Amino acid sequence: MMSFVEPPYMVLQSSYVFYKRADSELVVEKYDDLYNKRIAVMRGGVFFPRFDEDRELNKVSVNTEKVAIDLLLKNRVDLVIAVEETADHSMSILNQPSHQLKKVNFRYTQNIYGNMAMSLKFAHSYAGQHVRDGMMSLALSNQLSQLVATYQLPAIPLEIIPKI
């Protein structure tokens, strides 16, 4: 139903981290320590395969990171899962009280790709192809890396840009 535009506009190696309240005595050293904890997750979010497929975890779906952090601060959830690279930045923009939060020791690290997506119907249209060509042109000219730098994201690695 969707077509992803290549190359990705965001490629970073980051960790999925879990935040707890700074005054919490929870200890999460390994994956199994997540059981019996209430974990706020972004509704429809995809994290890492084991976590996504695990039906034994108590996941509380929320619409925004702000709501997740608010629930954590009010003790309605025990943990919040987030992408470390972007969560720290967004917390500062959203004026979240990051000094009241603490990352637990367990984390899961992998490459994370962010792609623009469009409907398949639009992707096969002239306008859709124009968007694809524009994204590729931005990547090849290094303008895409300059644009994402505004959001404190790393440059797009040249090795992932398809050769034309």
N, C-alpha and C positions, 0 to 999 in steps of 0.2 A: 504494500500500500504506500510505502514511502521509499524515496530514493535519496541516498546520502551523497552530498556533493564532495568531491575530492579536489584537492587534498583537505584534510581536517584543518580547521582554523586554530585548533588547540591540541597540542601534544605535550604531555608532561608526564614525568614519572613521579607519581605522588603516592601517598599512602591514604588508604581509608583509615581514619582514626575515629576513636570513640572519645567523646567528651563526657566528663562527669562534673558534678558540682565540686568546687575546690574544697569544700568542707566535708565531702563524702569520704567514707572509709572503704568504699568498694575497691576491690583489687581485681584487675583484669590483666592477667599475664599471658594467657593463651586463649584460643578460640573457645574452648569448653567452658571458660569462665563467663561467657555471655549468657549461658542458660540461666533461667530464673531471674533475668533482668528485663525490665521494660525498656525497649530501645525505640526511640523516635526515628523514623525513616521518612524520607520524602515520598509522598504518594506517587506511585508509578516509577520510582527511582530504581536504577540498577546499580549494584555495588560490585560484589565479586561473587563468582559462581556458588561457592559453598554457602555463603550467607544468603544469597538470593533464593536458593533451593531449600534451605533449611526451614521446615514447617514446625519445628520444635521451639524455635525462638519466639519470644513475645514481642512482636513488632507493632508499633503504634504509628499508623500512617498520618502524616500531617501535610498541609498544603505549602508551607514555606519554612525556610530555615529559622526565621524569626519565631514562628509558632513553636518549633522544636526546642529552641533555646528557652523560650518562656516556660514551656512545660517542664523542662529540666530544672530551671530555677525555682519553680513552684513545687518541686518534688513529685510531679505527676508521672515522670519517667525517670529511669535511673541513668540512661545513657543517650547520647545523640551520635549517630554515625554521620560522617561528612568526609569530603575530599579535603585533606589537610591543606593543600596548596591554595585552594579557592576559599575555604571556610575562614581561615585566618583573615584574609583580605576582606571578605564580605562582612565579617563581624565588625570590623573597624568602620566600614561604610554605613552599616545599619545601626551604629552606636550601641552594639551589644556589650554587655559588661563582661568582657573576656577575662578580666581579673577574677571573676567569680567561677571560672571554669578551669578544668585541668584535664589534659589528655591522659588516658590510661596507657599502660605500657604496650598492650597488644595493638598491633597494626597490621594491615595487609597492603603490600606494595605491588603496584603493577603500572604499566603504561596506560594512560587515560587519553582517549581521543574525543575531541569535540567536533562534530560535523554539522554543517547546515543540512537540513533535510527539507524535501519538497515532495508533494504528492507525485505519484508515478505519472499521472496524466499531465501535470504541469512539466515534469522533467522531460517528457517527450515532445514538448512544444518548442517552438522557436524561442520564446522568451526564457524557457527553462534552460535551453542550451546556451543562451546568452549569459545567464547567471553562472552556469558551469564554466564557460570560457572566461568570464570575468574573474571568478575565484582563482582559476589556474593562472591567469595573467598577474593577479595580485601576488600570488605565491612566488612565481618565477621572478618577478621584479623586486622581491623582498618587501613590498609594501604591506603584505599581509602580516609579516612579522612585526613591522612598525606599528600597525594598527593594534595588534594584540598586546604589544608592550605597554600600551596605555593602561591595561588591566593587570599589569605586573605578571604577564604570562610569558614564558620563554619563546624564543624564535622557533619557527617551524623548521624542523630538521630537513635539510636538502635531500637526504636519502629517501624520504617518504613522498617527495613530489615526483609524480610520474614523468618520465622523459617523453617529450613530444616529438 
